[in-house]
Amino acid sequence: MNPGYVFLHTNKSPYMKNRSLVSINDYSKEEYLKILNLAEEFEKNPRQEILNGHVVATLFFEPSTRTRLSFESAVNRLGGRILGFADSSSSSATKGETLRDTIKMVCSYADLIVMRHPLEGSARFASEVSTVPVINAGDGANQHPTQTLLDLYSIRKTQGTLENLNIFMVGDLKYGRTVHSLLMAMSQFNATFYFISPDELKMPDEYKRYLKSMGLKFYEFKDFTDIINQADIIYMTRVQKERFSDPIEYERTKNTYILRHHMLKDSRANMKILHPLPRVNEIHLDVDSSEKAYYFTQALNGVFVRQAIISSILGLK
Ligand code: CP
């Protein structure tokens, strides 16, 4: 974790200003909380024209609906301008331009870069080349830190706390970057983790070693129907088709878990179902009507949290 930053309780956040956000570990626990508190302010008052005159570039080398559009919505609501691309086939990457050269150009056009790229480590590389801060909007199976901050916001909002919760992570724990980032963040709040996956998609060993080093409890299961009553949060994930080298393995694992409404009958009153979305089959449509289904509100929370992240990094809040 990042031990290096002293947190000052001021209205502005000098220690986030001009810093890239590549990994969730780039922020301290206090900085997570600062972002969540600021996001609460934006939820109450989303239209604050504090980004006038600023330009944000969104470079999406991989498809996205929520991350790109919620970033763009956040910038628009703050009164800033957006440039960029939603599909790298419309950029000069198709002509062979390197990521290094692309970033060196874009940082002269924008005050902040938001980038999604299929290669793990690409966001860190971009942040080292860029003269303006870079926000990682997902790099391969590695990290998706802004998703994690909106997940933390959603968990705190629904549970009233982030401390001492039982977090179920279900599905593709091998390739799912959102669960990797969320695990690291929730490890700061004494969570107990329940990893539910088929053998092929288990949580990688390095994350389990990390939890052991922190003295945190985790359990691994292949099924969760009999233990669902222990969950405060069920974090469902999609099997990440785009990360499989073997399409047969994807076909074999893609429908391992399908959450149905009737499975929720013994769940706790406070339990909420989260999913970073998009979903494929892993949450049946009959769950949508449940008061425990929170995934669409979770995605909405992304706008407020991204307003908080952008304004903190640009030193405007
Ligand atoms: N949660 C998320 O990253 O969704 P998108 O892939 O649509 O951006």
Residues whose N, C-alpha, C, O or C-beta is under 5 A from the ligand:
A	BS01	CP	P63 S64 T65 R66 T67 R68 P276 L277 P278
